[in-house]
Amino acid sequence: MDGLTLYRNAWVVTMDDAASEHPDGWLLVRDGAIEAVGTGAGPAADATVDLRGAVVTPGLVNTHHHLYQTLTRARAQEATLFEWLVALYPVWAHVDEESEYAAARTGLAELALSGCSTVFDHHYVFPRGRTGLVEAEVRAARELGVRIVASRGSMDLGESQGGLPPDSLVEEIDDVLADTERLAGLQDGDGRVQIAVAPCSPFSVTGRLMEESAALARRHGLVLHTHLAETSDEEAYCLELYGCRPVEYLDSLGWLDGDVWCAHCVHLSERDIARFRETGTGVAHCPTSNLRLGAGIAPLRELLDAGIRVGLGVDGSASNERGDLFLEVKQALLLARGRGGPRALTAREALRLGTRGGAAVLRRDDIGSLEPGKRADFAVWSTTGLELGGADDPVAGLVLAGPHRVERLVVAGEDVVREGRLVRADEDEIAREHRVQARRLEA
């Protein structure tokens, strides 16, 4: 029984292939991994934690985010995506290691408090002469205790070449590739830090950089990510510049494959969806951001029915204003129903998107469900609050009444949140330092 901890008296939602649930359930954890799951009193253990009837789910998995954007919330409030980017690029040009660290701590803390145990971050802004930005994110994640999939994003198509970002924010291809090679070394063996290769978008990256980034990623066994088909403006841009629609353009560069997932994918044709299915390409669905920018509604039901890997993304906290992944679970449900009626998505399907779906998108088979041998990443949701009183179905009630602050978040068997508070960091101190850094960008 060495190192065994039993978490008992809970409604355990495993999200395994059978989508099993244990109304009077328990989890047995040893050395950061799940040893067993069951129903009833549970086996003997070195320590026992009574969860008092809470709902236990896998830790949520965020598949698209921009942590640095916590510094620039509530700007360009009525703008389209392109207008919003043009307004914010000059501000983001001042991001440095110090501000990135403060932004990352804030964003990761928000996500942890929403029950998120694994965060993918798409960082693509590298002002000239600034270093240590991705490393700052990794340091923040390790301090708070969450898993991070950090990416080396890039932009090399500036305004003078017909791109959207200012020339001052684009990089040389050789510099991007060399830095990506260097950052690949940050990956660790215990799944705490994963690295992805993530050129920004068709309107900010040249075809050559897209192709060379993919080749580099595949040499190193890294996953690939980019924005795609977010707005009708992007579609018009691709038609004018490349003579084809966004998905066709990405396909022509050899990017559609099982090691790739794309953020947003709002404006997809039936042919696009079929091509995603044929190639195994995944999707990060970002409902709140798409609503905030008026980008449209992604065809979620059609993607799921086609068997495409789909996870959820908060997206940047400047196009969402909130880093709450549980909110995205509920938003995905509501948006799907708003588009396709009350049977378009169930509460459990929405929760699956935020857990097992996200793990599949990131190509992680060690997280996303509560099964023996998987990492002990789980969220404990109290059912004693006012908003869940009278809920006949605690799982559906949890989703429909969201968002919630998680009662407890465990990552690799260690508490990251306990009693609704961060364990390894001070929330108030993070917020104070974040305000200081946000003011620096305003200067």
NORRA-V794946 format. One record per pair of residues at least 4 apart in sequence whose C-alpha atoms are under 7 Angstrom apart, sorted by the first residue. I is the first residue (numbers start at 1). J is the second residue. Records with the same first field share a line. If there is no record, write none. Layout:
I->J ; J
//
This chain:
1->45 ; 46
2->46
3->30 ; 31 ; 46
4->28 ; 29 ; 30 ; 45 ; 46 ; 47
5->28 ; 29 ; 30 ; 45 ; 46 ; 47 ; 48
6->26 ; 27 ; 28 ; 29 ; 45 ; 47 ; 48 ; 49
7->26 ; 27 ; 28 ; 48 ; 49 ; 50 ; 51
8->25 ; 26 ; 27 ; 49 ; 50 ; 51
9->24 ; 25 ; 26 ; 50 ; 51 ; 52 ; 53
10->23 ; 24 ; 25 ; 26 ; 51 ; 52 ; 53 ; 54 ; 55 ; 56
11->22 ; 23 ; 24 ; 25 ; 53 ; 54 ; 55 ; 56
12->21 ; 22 ; 23 ; 25 ; 26 ; 55 ; 56 ; 57
13->20 ; 21 ; 22 ; 56 ; 57
14->19 ; 20 ; 21 ; 57 ; 58 ; 369 ; 370 ; 371
15->19 ; 20 ; 352 ; 356 ; 369 ; 370
16->20 ; 369 ; 370 ; 371
22->38 ; 39
24->39 ; 40
25->38 ; 39 ; 40
26->37 ; 38 ; 39 ; 42
27->36 ; 37 ; 38
28->34 ; 35 ; 36 ; 37
29->33 ; 34 ; 35 ; 376 ; 413
30->34 ; 35
31->413
32->375 ; 376 ; 412 ; 413
33->373 ; 374 ; 375 ; 376 ; 412 ; 413
34->371 ; 372 ; 373 ; 374 ; 375 ; 376
35->372 ; 373
36->371 ; 372
37->371
38->42
54->380 ; 381 ; 382 ; 383
55->380 ; 381 ; 382 ; 383
56->378 ; 379 ; 380 ; 381
57->378 ; 379 ; 380
58->355 ; 368 ; 369 ; 370 ; 377 ; 378 ; 379
59->115 ; 116 ; 117 ; 355 ; 368 ; 377 ; 378 ; 379
60->115 ; 116 ; 117 ; 118 ; 354 ; 355
61->116 ; 117 ; 118 ; 119 ; 354 ; 355 ; 358 ; 359
62->116 ; 118 ; 119 ; 120 ; 312 ; 313 ; 314 ; 325 ; 358
63->119 ; 120 ; 284 ; 311 ; 312 ; 313 ; 358
64->120 ; 121 ; 122 ; 263 ; 284 ; 313 ; 314 ; 315
65->120 ; 121 ; 122 ; 313 ; 314 ; 315 ; 316
66->121 ; 122 ; 123 ; 315 ; 316
67->103 ; 104 ; 107 ; 121 ; 316
68->100 ; 103 ; 104
69->73 ; 316 ; 317 ; 318
70->103 ; 107 ; 317 ; 318
71->103 ; 438
72->318
73->317 ; 318 ; 321
74->318 ; 321
76->84 ; 87
79->83 ; 84 ; 293
80->84 ; 293 ; 294
81->85 ; 293
82->86
83->87
84->88
85->89
88->92
89->93 ; 165
91->441
93->127 ; 169
94->441
95->99 ; 100
96->100 ; 130 ; 133
97->101 ; 131 ; 132 ; 133 ; 136
98->102
99->103 ; 437
100->104 ; 133 ; 136
101->105 ; 136 ; 137 ; 140
102->106 ; 433 ; 434 ; 437
103->107 ; 434
104->108 ; 137 ; 140
105->109 ; 140 ; 430
106->110 ; 430 ; 431 ; 434
107->111 ; 323
108->112 ; 141
109->113
110->114 ; 323 ; 324
111->115 ; 116 ; 323 ; 324 ; 325
112->116 ; 117
113->405 ; 406 ; 417 ; 420
114->324 ; 325 ; 326 ; 404 ; 405 ; 406
115->326 ; 379 ; 406 ; 409
116->325
117->146 ; 147 ; 377 ; 411
118->146 ; 147 ; 148
119->147 ; 148 ; 149
120->148 ; 149 ; 150
121->149 ; 150 ; 151
122->150 ; 151 ; 153 ; 198
123->151 ; 152 ; 153
124->152 ; 153 ; 154 ; 155 ; 200
125->154 ; 169
126->130 ; 169
127->169
132->136
133->137
134->138 ; 150
135->139
136->140
137->141
138->142 ; 148
139->143
140->144
141->145 ; 146 ; 147 ; 148
142->146
143->424
144->416 ; 424 ; 425
145->411 ; 416
146->411
147->192 ; 193
148->192 ; 193 ; 194
149->193 ; 194 ; 195 ; 196
150->194 ; 195 ; 196
151->195 ; 196 ; 197 ; 198
152->180 ; 196 ; 197 ; 198
153->197 ; 198 ; 199 ; 200
154->176 ; 198 ; 199 ; 200
155->170 ; 171 ; 199 ; 200 ; 204 ; 205
156->170 ; 171 ; 172 ; 173 ; 204 ; 205 ; 206
157->161 ; 163 ; 170 ; 204 ; 205 ; 206
158->162 ; 163 ; 164 ; 165 ; 166 ; 167 ; 170 ; 204
159->163 ; 164 ; 165 ; 166 ; 167
160->167
163->203 ; 204
164->203 ; 204
165->169 ; 204
171->175 ; 176
172->176
173->177 ; 209
174->178
175->179
176->180
177->181 ; 213
178->182
179->183
180->184
184->195
186->193
187->193 ; 194 ; 195
188->192 ; 193 ; 194
195->222
196->222 ; 223 ; 224
197->213 ; 217 ; 222 ; 223 ; 224 ; 225
198->224 ; 225 ; 226
199->205 ; 210 ; 226
200->204 ; 205 ; 226 ; 227
201->205 ; 226 ; 227 ; 228
205->209 ; 210
206->210
207->211 ; 253
208->212
209->213
210->214
211->215 ; 253
212->216
213->217
214->218 ; 224 ; 255
215->219
216->220
217->221 ; 222 ; 223 ; 224
218->222
223->259 ; 260
224->259 ; 260 ; 261
225->260 ; 261 ; 262
226->262 ; 263
227->262 ; 263 ; 264
228->246 ; 262 ; 263 ; 264 ; 265
229->234 ; 235 ; 246 ; 264 ; 265 ; 266 ; 267 ; 268
230->234 ; 264 ; 265 ; 266 ; 267 ; 295
231->235 ; 266 ; 267 ; 295
232->236 ; 267
233->237
234->238
235->239 ; 245 ; 246
236->240
237->241
238->242 ; 243 ; 244 ; 245 ; 246
239->243 ; 244 ; 245
244->248 ; 249
245->249
246->250
247->251 ; 272
248->252
249->253
250->254 ; 255 ; 256
251->255 ; 256
256->260 ; 279 ; 281
257->279 ; 280 ; 281
258->279 ; 280 ; 281
260->281 ; 282
261->281 ; 282 ; 283 ; 284 ; 361
262->282 ; 283 ; 284
263->283 ; 284 ; 285
264->283 ; 284 ; 285 ; 286
265->283 ; 298
266->296 ; 297 ; 298 ; 299
267->298
268->272 ; 273
269->273
270->274
271->275
272->276
273->277 ; 303
274->278
275->279
276->280 ; 281 ; 308
277->281 ; 306 ; 307 ; 308
280->308
282->308 ; 309 ; 310 ; 361
283->309 ; 310 ; 311 ; 361
284->310 ; 311 ; 312 ; 313
285->310 ; 311 ; 312 ; 313
286->290 ; 312 ; 313 ; 314 ; 315
287->291 ; 328 ; 331 ; 332
288->292 ; 320 ; 328 ; 331
289->293 ; 315 ; 319 ; 320
290->294 ; 295 ; 296 ; 297
291->295 ; 296
292->319 ; 320
293->319
299->303
300->304 ; 336
301->305 ; 336 ; 344
302->306
303->307 ; 308
304->308
309->357 ; 360 ; 361
310->353 ; 357 ; 358 ; 361
311->353 ; 354 ; 357 ; 358 ; 361
312->328 ; 353 ; 354 ; 358
314->323 ; 324 ; 325 ; 328
315->319 ; 320
316->320
317->321 ; 322 ; 323
324->328
325->329
326->330 ; 402 ; 403 ; 404
327->331 ; 402 ; 403
328->332
329->333 ; 350 ; 351 ; 354 ; 399
330->334 ; 399 ; 400 ; 402
331->335
332->336 ; 350
333->337 ; 345 ; 346 ; 347 ; 350
334->338
335->339
336->340 ; 344 ; 345
337->341 ; 342 ; 343 ; 344 ; 345
340->344
345->349 ; 350
346->350
347->351 ; 396 ; 399
348->352 ; 396
349->353
350->354
351->355
352->356 ; 357
353->357 ; 358
354->358
355->359 ; 368 ; 369
356->360 ; 368 ; 369
357->361
358->362
359->363 ; 364 ; 365 ; 367 ; 368
360->364
366->374 ; 375
367->374 ; 375 ; 377
370->374
375->412
376->410 ; 411 ; 412 ; 413
377->410 ; 411 ; 412 ; 413
378->409 ; 410 ; 411
379->406 ; 408 ; 409 ; 410
380->406 ; 407 ; 408 ; 409
381->406 ; 407
382->407
383->388
384->388 ; 389
385->389
387->401
388->397 ; 398 ; 401
391->397
393->397
394->398
395->399
396->400
397->401
398->402
405->420
406->420
407->418 ; 419 ; 420
408->417 ; 418 ; 419 ; 420
409->415 ; 416 ; 417 ; 418
410->414 ; 415 ; 416
411->415 ; 416
415->423
416->422 ; 423 ; 424
417->421 ; 422 ; 423
418->422 ; 423
422->426 ; 427
426->430
427->431
428->432
429->433
430->434
431->435
432->436
433->437
434->438
435->439
436->440
437->441
438->442
439->443
//
